[in-house]
Amino acid sequence: MDPLSGAGPRRARGRLGAAAPGARAAAAPWARFSAWLECVCVVTFDLELGQALELVYPSDFRLTDKEKSSICYLSFPDSHSGCLGDTQFSFRIRQCGRQKSPWHAEDWHYNSGAPVSLQNLLPAPVVLTSVHELDLFRCFQPVLTHVQTLWELMLLGEPLVVLAPSPAMSSEMVLALISCLQPLKFCCDYRPYFTIHDSEFKEFTTRTQAPPNVVLGVTNPFFIKTLQHWPHILRVGEPKMSGDLPKQVKLKKPSRLKTLDTKPGLYTTYSAHLHRDKALLKRLLKGLQKKRPWDTQTALLRRHLLELTQSFIIPLEHYMASLMPLQKSITPWKTPPQIRPFRQDDFLRSLEHAGPQLTCILKGDWLGLYRRFFKSPHFDGWYRQRHKEMAQKLEALHLEAICEAQNIETWMKDKSEVEVVDLVLKLREKLVQAQGHQLPVKEAALQRAQLHIETVIGSLPKDLQAVLCPP
């Protein structure tokens, strides 16, 4: 959001992006674009009247009263740092039950080429400050010594509060934290900027249940008392403009988090499973001393986090791939074999000869980290997605096997009409999936499948042909 400074009412212009993709009727000019952008809101701040929605575009877009209230409150940069002039920050709100129609089939291809941070987002609208990637090094400067601990907390989906001096710093730090897991999709909730006026305030601050799996960015020191029961709180101070490395936040126990003027630090009892990469820190420090460009520093840090995530995920990918049935076991006229179940103990045993030590020099308790990962939302999200992709691949291989079959007439000889009709219906269902880009099947195979359908239907009595191929 960009509050504009000047006399009179303050105005913020923000782009409310769609997190759950959808599209309207094809005739509407906004229809295709609405898969990524729900609407544009202009919020006016008046010292006497308070904040109000001045404009919503397109004009026929309907926001609930709760959504309007959330947007108005979150658009106001509540800060104790006295931010003046233009400021940019992001926030997310919970959607109030609006149903969205499916994407156009060709949108999937476009979406797959978008930056990971902007792809198949969680079902909550997010206001984006920029479509460009974050300056990761600038965001992580005060926490470089704890960047691997924070990476582990993100990997495990742990509840974390980021208390910053301004909404801009709060939202940037939250977005930097969730981006450090790439290419692993972040499957937990996150709120780059959160206030006491948010509709989920009571839900997130209650002490009657464990904190939810969410990364929460706040600016009001009131949250220090309200969220003392949260297991991990990161407090960052004002940014330093000098070329030197800013003072690093210290690791402190949550019991020391008692007063509103609590000093910057990472308040947690969590002990990192992996050892700190001292070589990386030395390299980044040397880069600062030599005035290395910031984008180069960011590239170094991002590559380190990418390689760390890949080293962790690759053994999981290899084990998951081993659960896929062999292609030679897939035959045309039988139900394809099932994907074997993921057995955590079997996977852990495989790490001895195929673990992250093959691609990562970092030492530590990798087994302990995997065991905790299995209990996190990210393992559930990763496993569901990979299982879905493998199931689609299995369906595609089965369809290809049917298309390549040369003996369909022989198969039909001893089959009842019910079985033959069932084959037609199943083939048509697979064709619909494949044509909707849900199954990776070549066009030539689809044409052969259509010929099979015509051959099978031609062998049926006229009355059944009329049912299956109405005029």
C-alpha positions as CSV (number, residue, x, y, z in Angstrom):
1,M,0.0,0.0,0.0
2,D,1.2,3.5,-0.7
3,P,-0.1,6.1,1.7
4,L,0.6,9.5,0.1
5,S,1.9,12.3,2.3
6,G,0.5,15.8,2.1
7,A,-2.1,18.1,3.5
8,G,-5.6,16.9,4.1
9,P,-6.8,13.4,4.1
10,R,-4.2,10.6,3.6
11,R,-4.9,8.2,0.8
12,A,-3.6,4.7,0.3
13,R,-3.8,2.8,-3.0
14,G,-3.5,-0.9,-2.9
15,R,-3.9,-3.9,-5.2
16,L,-5.9,-6.7,-3.6
17,G,-4.6,-9.8,-5.3
18,A,-6.6,-13.1,-5.5
19,A,-5.0,-15.9,-3.5
20,A,-7.5,-18.6,-4.7
21,P,-7.5,-18.3,-8.5
22,G,-10.7,-17.8,-10.4
23,A,-12.3,-16.2,-13.4
24,R,-15.6,-14.6,-14.3
25,A,-17.7,-14.9,-17.4
26,A,-15.5,-14.9,-20.5
27,A,-17.4,-11.9,-21.8
28,A,-16.2,-9.5,-19.0
29,P,-13.0,-7.6,-19.7
30,W,-11.8,-8.2,-16.2
31,A,-12.5,-12.0,-16.4
32,R,-9.0,-13.3,-17.3
33,F,-7.1,-10.8,-15.2
34,S,-9.2,-11.6,-12.1
35,A,-7.4,-15.0,-11.9
36,W,-4.6,-13.0,-10.3
37,L,-6.1,-9.7,-9.3
38,E,-9.5,-9.5,-7.5
39,C,-9.9,-5.8,-7.3
40,V,-8.3,-2.4,-6.8
41,C,-9.2,-0.6,-3.6
42,V,-8.5,3.1,-2.8
43,V,-8.7,3.9,0.9
44,T,-9.0,7.5,2.1
45,F,-7.8,8.5,5.6
46,D,-9.6,11.5,7.1
47,L,-8.5,12.8,10.5
48,E,-12.1,13.6,11.4
49,L,-14.1,10.7,9.7
50,G,-11.5,8.0,9.9
51,Q,-10.7,5.6,7.1
52,A,-13.1,4.6,4.4
53,L,-13.2,2.9,1.0
54,E,-13.3,5.6,-1.6
55,L,-13.2,3.4,-4.6
56,V,-13.4,-0.3,-5.6
57,Y,-12.6,-1.4,-9.1
58,P,-14.3,-3.1,-10.9
59,S,-17.4,-1.4,-9.6
60,D,-19.4,-4.6,-9.6
61,F,-17.0,-6.4,-7.3
62,R,-18.6,-7.1,-3.9
63,L,-16.7,-7.0,-0.6
64,T,-18.4,-8.1,2.6
65,D,-18.6,-5.7,5.5
66,K,-15.9,-7.7,7.3
67,E,-13.6,-7.5,4.3
68,K,-14.1,-3.8,4.0
69,S,-13.4,-3.2,7.6
70,S,-10.2,-5.3,7.5
71,I,-8.9,-3.5,4.4
72,C,-9.6,-0.1,5.9
73,Y,-7.8,-0.8,9.2
74,L,-4.9,-2.7,7.6
75,S,-4.3,0.0,5.1
76,F,-3.4,2.4,7.8
77,P,0.3,2.1,8.7
78,D,0.2,1.8,12.5
79,S,3.7,2.5,13.6
80,H,5.7,3.8,16.5
81,S,8.6,4.7,14.3
82,G,7.1,7.8,12.9
83,C,7.1,6.8,9.3
84,L,6.6,9.8,7.0
85,G,6.1,10.1,3.3
86,D,5.5,7.1,1.0
87,T,5.5,3.6,2.5
88,Q,4.9,0.2,1.0
89,F,3.7,-2.9,2.9
90,S,1.7,-6.1,2.3
91,F,-1.1,-7.7,4.2
92,R,-3.4,-10.7,3.9
93,I,-7.0,-11.2,5.0
94,R,-9.2,-14.2,5.3
95,Q,-11.7,-14.4,2.5
96,C,-15.4,-14.4,3.5
97,G,-16.9,-17.4,1.7
98,R,-16.9,-16.1,-1.9
99,Q,-17.0,-19.0,-4.4
100,K,-14.7,-18.9,-7.4
101,S,-15.1,-20.6,-10.7
102,P,-12.3,-22.8,-12.1
103,W,-9.4,-21.4,-14.0
104,H,-9.3,-21.4,-17.8
105,A,-7.3,-24.4,-18.9
106,E,-4.6,-22.3,-20.6
107,D,-4.0,-20.3,-17.4
108,W,-2.2,-23.2,-15.8
109,H,0.6,-22.9,-18.3
110,Y,0.9,-19.2,-17.6
111,N,0.8,-19.6,-13.9
112,S,3.6,-22.3,-13.9
113,G,5.9,-19.7,-15.4
114,A,5.3,-17.1,-12.7
115,P,7.6,-16.5,-9.8
116,V,7.1,-19.2,-7.1
117,S,6.0,-16.5,-4.6
118,L,3.1,-15.6,-6.9
119,Q,1.9,-19.1,-8.0
120,N,-1.7,-21.3,-6.8
121,L,-1.5,-18.9,-3.5
122,L,-3.3,-19.9,-0.3
123,P,-7.0,-19.2,-0.2
124,A,-6.7,-15.7,1.3
125,P,-6.3,-12.4,-0.6
126,V,-3.0,-10.7,-0.3
127,V,-2.0,-7.1,-1.0
128,L,1.3,-7.2,-3.0
129,T,3.8,-4.3,-2.6
130,S,5.7,-5.5,-5.6
131,V,5.9,-8.4,-8.1
132,H,9.7,-8.2,-7.9
133,E,11.7,-10.5,-5.6
134,L,12.7,-9.2,-2.2
135,D,16.1,-7.9,-1.4
136,L,16.7,-10.9,0.9
137,F,20.1,-9.8,2.2
138,R,18.7,-6.4,3.3
139,C,15.8,-8.0,5.1
140,F,18.0,-10.6,6.8
141,Q,20.9,-8.3,7.8
142,P,20.0,-8.1,11.5
143,V,19.4,-11.9,11.8
144,L,22.2,-13.4,9.6
145,T,23.6,-15.3,12.5
146,H,20.2,-17.0,13.1
147,V,19.2,-17.4,9.4
148,Q,19.5,-21.2,9.5
149,T,17.5,-21.4,12.8
150,L,14.8,-19.3,11.2
151,W,14.9,-21.5,8.1
152,E,14.3,-24.5,10.3
153,L,11.4,-22.8,12.0
154,M,9.8,-22.0,8.6
155,L,10.5,-25.6,7.4
156,L,8.7,-27.0,10.4
157,G,5.8,-24.5,10.2
158,E,6.3,-23.2,13.7
159,P,4.2,-20.2,14.9
160,L,6.4,-17.1,14.8
161,V,5.7,-13.5,15.6
162,V,7.8,-10.7,13.9
163,L,7.7,-7.5,15.8
164,A,9.1,-4.6,13.7
165,P,9.1,-0.8,14.0
166,S,7.0,-0.3,10.8
167,P,4.5,-2.2,8.6
168,A,7.1,-2.0,5.8
169,M,9.7,-3.8,7.8
170,S,7.2,-6.2,9.3
171,S,5.8,-7.3,5.9
172,E,9.2,-7.5,4.2
173,M,10.6,-9.7,7.0
174,V,7.6,-12.0,6.9
175,L,7.7,-12.3,3.1
176,A,11.5,-12.9,3.3
177,L,11.0,-15.7,5.9
178,I,8.4,-17.6,3.8
179,S,10.4,-17.2,0.6
180,C,13.5,-18.8,2.2
181,L,11.9,-22.3,1.6
182,Q,11.9,-22.1,-2.1
183,P,11.4,-24.3,-4.1
184,L,9.3,-25.9,-1.4
185,K,5.8,-24.4,-1.3
186,F,4.9,-22.6,1.9
187,C,1.8,-24.3,3.2
188,C,1.1,-22.4,6.4
189,D,-0.8,-19.2,6.9
190,Y,1.2,-15.9,7.0
191,R,0.2,-12.3,7.8
192,P,2.8,-9.8,6.6
193,Y,1.0,-7.1,8.6
194,F,-1.5,-7.8,11.4
195,T,-3.3,-5.4,13.8
196,I,-5.6,-5.6,16.8
197,H,-8.5,-4.7,14.5
198,D,-8.1,-7.9,12.4
199,S,-11.1,-10.2,12.6
200,E,-8.7,-13.1,13.6
201,F,-7.3,-11.2,16.6
202,K,-9.1,-13.2,19.2
203,E,-8.3,-16.5,17.4
204,F,-4.6,-15.8,17.3
205,T,-4.2,-14.4,20.8
206,T,-6.3,-16.9,22.8
207,R,-4.4,-18.9,25.4
208,T,-7.0,-21.7,25.6
209,Q,-5.3,-23.5,22.7
210,A,-1.9,-23.8,21.0
211,P,-0.9,-20.9,18.6
212,P,-1.8,-21.7,15.0
213,N,0.8,-22.4,12.3
214,V,1.2,-18.8,11.1
215,V,3.9,-16.2,10.7
216,L,2.6,-13.0,12.1
217,G,4.0,-9.6,11.4
218,V,3.1,-6.8,13.9
219,T,4.2,-3.3,14.9
220,N,2.2,-2.6,18.1
221,P,4.3,-3.4,21.2
222,F,1.0,-4.4,22.8
223,F,1.5,-7.8,21.1
224,I,4.5,-8.5,23.3
225,K,2.2,-9.1,26.2
226,T,-0.7,-10.5,24.2
227,L,1.5,-13.1,22.5
228,Q,3.9,-14.0,25.3
229,H,2.6,-17.6,25.1
230,W,3.8,-18.0,21.5
231,P,6.9,-20.2,21.2
232,H,9.0,-17.9,18.9
233,I,9.1,-14.1,18.8
234,L,11.5,-12.2,16.6
235,R,11.9,-8.5,17.5
236,V,13.9,-6.4,15.0
237,G,14.9,-2.7,15.5
238,E,15.2,0.3,13.2
239,P,17.3,-0.4,10.0
240,K,20.9,0.9,9.8
241,M,21.9,2.8,6.7
242,S,25.7,2.4,7.2
243,G,27.7,-0.1,5.1
244,D,28.6,-2.1,8.2
245,L,26.8,-5.2,9.3
246,P,24.0,-4.1,11.7
247,K,24.1,-5.3,15.2
248,Q,22.9,-8.9,15.2
249,V,19.8,-9.8,17.3
250,K,20.7,-12.1,20.1
251,L,19.1,-15.5,20.9
252,K,17.1,-15.1,24.2
253,K,14.7,-17.2,26.2
254,P,11.0,-16.2,26.0
255,S,10.9,-15.7,29.8
256,R,12.9,-12.5,29.2
257,L,10.2,-11.1,27.0
258,K,8.2,-9.1,29.6
259,T,8.2,-5.4,28.9
260,L,7.1,-3.2,26.0
261,D,10.6,-1.9,25.5
262,T,12.1,-5.3,25.1
263,K,15.3,-5.2,23.1
264,P,15.6,-6.7,19.7
265,G,16.3,-10.5,19.7
266,L,15.0,-13.9,18.7
267,Y,13.1,-15.1,21.8
268,T,12.8,-18.9,21.6
269,T,13.9,-22.1,23.4
270,Y,14.3,-23.9,20.0
271,S,17.7,-25.5,19.4
272,A,18.7,-25.7,15.8
273,H,19.3,-29.2,14.4
274,L,21.9,-28.1,12.0
275,H,25.2,-26.3,12.7
276,R,25.7,-22.8,11.6
277,D,27.4,-22.2,8.2
278,K,30.3,-20.0,9.4
279,A,31.8,-19.9,5.9
280,L,28.7,-18.2,4.5
281,L,28.7,-15.6,7.3
282,K,32.4,-14.8,6.6
283,R,31.7,-14.5,2.9
284,L,28.8,-12.1,3.4
285,L,30.8,-10.0,5.9
286,K,33.7,-9.8,3.5
287,G,31.2,-8.7,0.8
288,L,30.1,-5.8,3.1
289,Q,33.7,-4.7,3.8
290,K,34.4,-4.7,0.1
291,K,31.2,-2.9,-0.7
292,R,29.9,-5.8,-2.8
293,P,26.6,-4.9,-4.6
294,W,23.6,-5.8,-2.5
295,D,22.0,-7.8,-5.3
296,T,25.1,-10.0,-5.3
297,Q,24.9,-10.4,-1.5
298,T,21.2,-11.4,-1.9
299,A,22.1,-13.9,-4.7
300,L,24.7,-15.5,-2.4
301,L,22.2,-15.8,0.5
302,R,19.3,-17.0,-1.7
303,R,21.5,-19.6,-3.3
304,H,22.6,-20.9,0.1
305,L,19.0,-21.2,1.3
306,L,18.0,-22.8,-2.1
307,E,20.7,-25.4,-1.8
308,L,19.9,-26.1,1.8
309,T,16.2,-26.7,1.0
310,Q,17.1,-28.8,-2.0
311,S,19.5,-30.9,0.0
312,F,16.6,-31.6,2.5
313,I,14.0,-32.3,-0.2
314,I,16.0,-34.4,-2.7
315,P,16.1,-37.5,-0.4
316,L,12.3,-37.2,0.1
317,E,11.8,-36.9,-3.7
318,H,14.0,-39.9,-4.4
319,Y,12.1,-42.0,-1.8
320,M,8.7,-40.8,-3.1
321,A,9.7,-41.7,-6.7
322,S,10.6,-45.3,-5.5
323,L,6.9,-45.7,-4.4
324,M,5.7,-45.4,-8.0
325,P,4.7,-48.7,-9.7
326,L,7.0,-49.8,-12.5
327,Q,5.8,-48.9,-16.0
328,K,6.0,-52.5,-17.1
329,S,3.3,-53.4,-14.5
330,I,0.8,-51.1,-16.2
331,T,-1.4,-53.0,-18.6
332,P,-4.2,-51.7,-20.8
333,W,-7.2,-53.7,-19.7
334,K,-6.5,-53.8,-15.9
335,T,-6.9,-51.2,-13.2
336,P,-3.4,-49.6,-12.8
337,P,-1.4,-50.6,-9.6
338,Q,-1.6,-48.3,-6.6
339,I,1.2,-46.0,-5.4
340,R,2.9,-47.7,-2.4
341,P,2.4,-46.0,1.0
342,F,5.0,-43.6,2.4
343,R,6.7,-45.3,5.4
344,Q,8.6,-42.9,7.5
345,D,10.9,-45.5,9.1
346,D,11.8,-46.9,5.7
347,F,12.7,-43.4,4.5
348,L,14.8,-42.6,7.6
349,R,16.7,-45.9,7.0
350,S,17.4,-44.8,3.4
351,L,19.2,-41.6,4.6
352,E,22.3,-43.6,5.6
353,H,23.3,-44.1,2.0
354,A,21.1,-41.5,0.2
355,G,20.7,-38.6,2.7
356,P,21.4,-34.9,2.5
357,Q,25.0,-35.4,3.4
358,L,25.6,-36.2,-0.3
359,T,24.8,-32.7,-1.4
360,C,25.2,-30.6,1.8
361,I,28.4,-30.0,3.9
362,L,26.4,-29.0,7.0
363,K,26.6,-31.3,9.9
364,G,23.9,-31.8,12.5
365,D,20.9,-33.9,13.5
366,W,19.3,-34.4,10.1
367,L,17.3,-37.4,11.3
368,G,15.7,-35.3,14.1
369,L,14.9,-32.5,11.7
370,Y,13.1,-35.0,9.3
371,R,11.2,-36.5,12.2
372,R,9.8,-33.0,13.2
373,F,9.2,-32.2,9.6
374,F,6.9,-35.2,9.3
375,K,4.6,-33.6,11.9
376,S,4.5,-30.2,10.0
377,P,1.9,-28.8,7.6
378,H,4.7,-28.6,5.0
379,F,5.2,-32.3,4.9
380,D,1.5,-32.8,4.5
381,G,1.3,-30.2,1.7
382,W,4.4,-31.6,-0.1
383,Y,3.2,-35.2,0.2
384,R,-0.3,-34.4,-1.1
385,Q,1.0,-32.5,-4.1
386,R,3.6,-35.1,-5.0
387,H,1.0,-37.9,-4.6
388,K,-1.4,-36.1,-6.8
389,E,1.2,-35.6,-9.5
390,M,2.2,-39.3,-9.3
391,A,-1.4,-40.4,-9.5
392,Q,-1.9,-38.2,-12.6
393,K,1.2,-39.7,-14.1
394,L,-0.1,-43.2,-13.4
395,E,-3.4,-42.3,-15.1
396,A,-1.5,-40.9,-18.1
397,L,0.7,-44.0,-18.4
398,H,-2.4,-46.2,-18.2
399,L,-4.1,-44.1,-20.9
400,E,-1.0,-44.4,-23.1
401,A,-1.0,-48.2,-22.6
402,I,-4.6,-48.4,-23.7
403,C,-3.9,-46.1,-26.7
404,E,-0.9,-48.3,-27.7
405,A,-2.9,-51.6,-27.4
406,Q,-3.4,-53.4,-30.7
407,N,-5.9,-56.0,-29.6
408,I,-8.9,-54.1,-28.5
409,E,-11.2,-56.3,-30.7
410,T,-9.8,-59.4,-29.0
411,W,-10.4,-57.9,-25.6
412,M,-14.1,-57.2,-26.5
413,K,-14.9,-60.7,-27.6
414,D,-15.7,-62.2,-24.2
415,K,-16.9,-59.0,-22.5
416,S,-20.4,-58.1,-21.6
417,E,-22.1,-55.0,-22.9
418,V,-21.9,-53.5,-19.4
419,E,-18.1,-53.9,-19.4
420,V,-17.7,-52.5,-22.9
421,V,-19.8,-49.4,-22.0
422,D,-17.8,-49.0,-18.8
423,L,-14.6,-48.9,-20.9
424,V,-16.1,-46.2,-23.2
425,L,-17.1,-44.0,-20.2
426,K,-13.7,-44.4,-18.5
427,L,-11.8,-43.6,-21.7
428,R,-14.0,-40.5,-22.2
429,E,-13.3,-39.4,-18.6
430,K,-9.5,-39.8,-19.1
431,L,-9.7,-37.8,-22.4
432,V,-11.5,-35.0,-20.6
433,Q,-8.8,-34.9,-17.9
434,A,-6.0,-35.0,-20.5
435,Q,-7.6,-32.3,-22.7
436,G,-7.9,-30.1,-19.6
437,H,-4.1,-30.4,-19.2
438,Q,-4.5,-32.5,-16.0
439,L,-2.8,-35.5,-17.6
440,P,0.6,-35.3,-19.4
441,V,-0.4,-37.2,-22.6
442,K,0.7,-36.5,-26.1
443,E,-1.8,-35.4,-28.8
444,A,-1.1,-38.5,-30.9
445,A,-2.1,-40.8,-28.0
446,L,-5.3,-38.8,-27.5
447,Q,-6.2,-39.3,-31.2
448,R,-5.6,-43.1,-30.9
449,A,-7.8,-43.1,-27.8
450,Q,-10.6,-41.5,-29.7
451,L,-10.3,-44.1,-32.4
452,H,-10.5,-46.8,-29.8
453,I,-13.7,-45.2,-28.5
454,E,-15.2,-45.2,-32.0
455,T,-14.2,-48.8,-32.5
456,V,-15.8,-50.0,-29.2
457,I,-19.0,-48.0,-29.8
458,G,-19.3,-49.4,-33.3
459,S,-19.3,-53.0,-31.9
460,L,-22.4,-52.2,-29.7
461,P,-26.1,-52.6,-30.6
462,K,-27.7,-49.6,-32.3
463,D,-29.7,-48.6,-29.3
464,L,-26.6,-48.4,-27.1
465,Q,-24.8,-46.5,-29.9
466,A,-27.6,-44.0,-29.9
467,V,-27.2,-43.5,-26.1
468,L,-23.4,-43.1,-26.2
469,C,-23.4,-41.0,-29.4
470,P,-26.6,-38.9,-29.4
471,P,-27.2,-36.9,-32.6
